[in-house]
Amino acid sequence: MNPPVPAQPLTVAGSPGSDTGSPARPAPIGKPLAPAHAASAAPQPLLSVRDLVVRYGSTTAVDGVSFDIHAGETVGLVGPSGCGKSSTAAAILQLRRPHSGEVRFDDVDLTALSERQLRPIRPRLQPVFQDPYGSLSPRRRIQDQIAEPLRLHGRWSHPAGPRRVAELLDMTGLNPALGSRFPHELSGGQCQRAGIARALANTPQLLILDEPISALDASLRAGILNLLLDLQDSLGLSYLFISHDLTAVRHLSNRTLTMHDGRIGG
Ligand SMILES: Nc1ncnc2c1ncn2[C@@H]1O[C@H](COP(=O)(O)OP(=O)(O)OP(=O)(O)O)[C@@H](O)[C@H]1O
């Protein structure tokens, strides 16, 4: 497999930084890269999906899908509505247990693990969903929602916890002062950035991005795409990027897979 090819920042009309609450989008603050996070092609894939089958009753949504994602790589997944992209994402995340097949993450088959065994692994592969408002609780302040995964995994303490939340807001181009707001007080782009901040809280290696820009205005999409590129550069993240926007997929992805009727081809 070829090493990931760095993608170029995307520019569109409008100011991508204007949705952030910050005067200018700061450079992401990257933590020193752990070897497992390094942005280079590893001999062994970070994620290896083999013969994945997802069924809903008699409907086969995913029909024998296989692909790999290496460390630091972005794999795009495109295809018509209903072809099985989100079902693939849900099965990788073990939010929907597959009917059969393997989902090997760092050489551990997640399909063979119980919920309890999955718990310490979940922070390492995180989803970012389409609806930025829907994926945040309307009743809780942004800073509390970003803190939640830290608390959940026993990584919350004072003063390191609040400092980490401020760092995550900053990393995602949000003014840390926005942390005290509720989701309805933020724009869609700002909410999506907060959702990404929350996904990053426990230093994941892989983000499953399921239509992360589809709900946003065109003028805000480039800002999120460029943020994802910046974060990948600084943190060595791998992405599965699901989108209907072919331009965005080509821009962000090292390779693109096309799905039809539950299968990958082309
Ligand atoms: N919870 C569910 N129960 C029953 N059928 C489902 C469920 N979720 C998805 N399906 C069906 O599985 C198939 C694949 O759906 P899926 O949402 O994975 O496709 P998709 O490619 O992500 O579509 P879209 O691009 O519209 O989000 C479709 O036929 C869909 O109707």
Ligand as a Chemical Component Dictionary entry (heavy atoms), coordinates in Angstrom:
data_LIG
# 
_chem_comp.id                   LIG 
_chem_comp.type                 NON-POLYMER 
_chem_comp.pdbx_formal_charge   0 
_chem_comp.three_letter_code    LIG 
# 
loop_
_chem_comp_atom.comp_id 
_chem_comp_atom.atom_id 
_chem_comp_atom.alt_atom_id 
_chem_comp_atom.type_symbol 
_chem_comp_atom.charge 
_chem_comp_atom.model_Cartn_x 
_chem_comp_atom.model_Cartn_y 
_chem_comp_atom.model_Cartn_z 
_chem_comp_atom.pdbx_ordinal 
LIG N1  N1  N 0 -32.265 0.447  11.672 1  
LIG C1  C1  C 0 -32.587 -0.076 10.488 2  
LIG N2  N2  N 0 -33.589 -0.986 10.379 3  
LIG C2  C2  C 0 -33.903 -1.529 9.192  4  
LIG N3  N3  N 0 -33.270 -1.234 8.032  5  
LIG C3  C3  C 0 -32.277 -0.352 8.079  6  
LIG C4  C4  C 0 -31.876 0.280  9.305  7  
LIG N4  N4  N 0 -30.856 1.118  9.046  8  
LIG C5  C5  C 0 -30.620 1.027  7.722  9  
LIG N5  N5  N 0 -31.471 0.153  7.142  10 
LIG C6  C6  C 0 -31.491 -0.224 5.736  11 
LIG O1  O1  O 0 -30.197 -0.697 5.398  12 
LIG C7  C7  C 0 -29.829 -0.234 4.113  13 
LIG C8  C8  C 0 -28.540 0.564  4.217  14 
LIG O2  O2  O 0 -28.803 1.754  4.962  15 
LIG P1  P1  P 0 -27.635 2.748  5.381  16 
LIG O3  O3  O 0 -28.245 3.806  6.229  17 
LIG O4  O4  O 0 -26.510 1.974  5.930  18 
LIG O5  O5  O 0 -27.206 3.348  3.960  19 
LIG P2  P2  P 0 -26.400 4.679  3.625  20 
LIG O6  O6  O 0 -25.578 4.370  2.427  21 
LIG O7  O7  O 0 -25.689 5.140  4.838  22 
LIG O8  O8  O 0 -27.559 5.694  3.264  23 
LIG P3  P3  P 0 -27.553 7.300  3.382  24 
LIG O9  O9  O 0 -26.476 7.777  2.450  25 
LIG O10 O10 O 0 -28.922 7.680  2.929  26 
LIG O11 O11 O 0 -27.287 7.631  4.820  27 
LIG C9  C9  C 0 -31.021 0.554  3.574  28 
LIG O12 O12 O 0 -31.809 -0.330 2.807  29 
LIG C10 C10 C 0 -31.744 0.966  4.823  30 
LIG O13 O13 O 0 -33.131 1.131  4.579  31 
# 
loop_
_chem_comp_bond.comp_id 
_chem_comp_bond.atom_id_1 
_chem_comp_bond.atom_id_2 
_chem_comp_bond.value_order 
_chem_comp_bond.pdbx_ordinal 
LIG N1  C1  SING 1  
LIG C1  N2  SING 2  
LIG C1  C4  DOUB 3  
LIG N2  C2  DOUB 4  
LIG C2  N3  SING 5  
LIG N3  C3  DOUB 6  
LIG C3  C4  SING 7  
LIG C3  N5  SING 8  
LIG C4  N4  SING 9  
LIG N4  C5  DOUB 10 
LIG C5  N5  SING 11 
LIG N5  C6  SING 12 
LIG C6  O1  SING 13 
LIG C6  C10 SING 14 
LIG O1  C7  SING 15 
LIG C7  C8  SING 16 
LIG C7  C9  SING 17 
LIG C8  O2  SING 18 
LIG O2  P1  SING 19 
LIG P1  O3  DOUB 20 
LIG P1  O4  SING 21 
LIG P1  O5  SING 22 
LIG O5  P2  SING 23 
LIG P2  O6  DOUB 24 
LIG P2  O7  SING 25 
LIG P2  O8  SING 26 
LIG O8  P3  SING 27 
LIG P3  O9  DOUB 28 
LIG P3  O10 SING 29 
LIG P3  O11 SING 30 
LIG C9  O12 SING 31 
LIG C9  C10 SING 32 
LIG C10 O13 SING 33 
# 
